[in-house]
Amino acid sequence: MLKKTNEVFKLDGILELVEKIKEDIVQTVGQERLYVSFSGGLDSTVVALLAKDALGSDRVTLLNVCFGPYSFS
């Protein structure tokens, strides 16, 4: 019999959280489109990926935001 390690339990918890977030996105957006302000940083990249997975790429539009001299270009 296989034993689950702490790492597997942590991964299971993360996967459950990801599914819950995607369900929340679907509930919040309903049948509408979602526009995500996208800077290219880690947080907006994760939001964009979760939104695409939850709604499909045809219902998600990324809006690139530029922070002028603070942008990495």
Secondary structure, 3 states (H helix, E strand, C coil): CCCCCHHHHHHHHHHHHHHHHHHHHHHHHCCCCEEEEECCCHHHHHHHHHHHHHHCHHHEEEEECCCHHHCCC
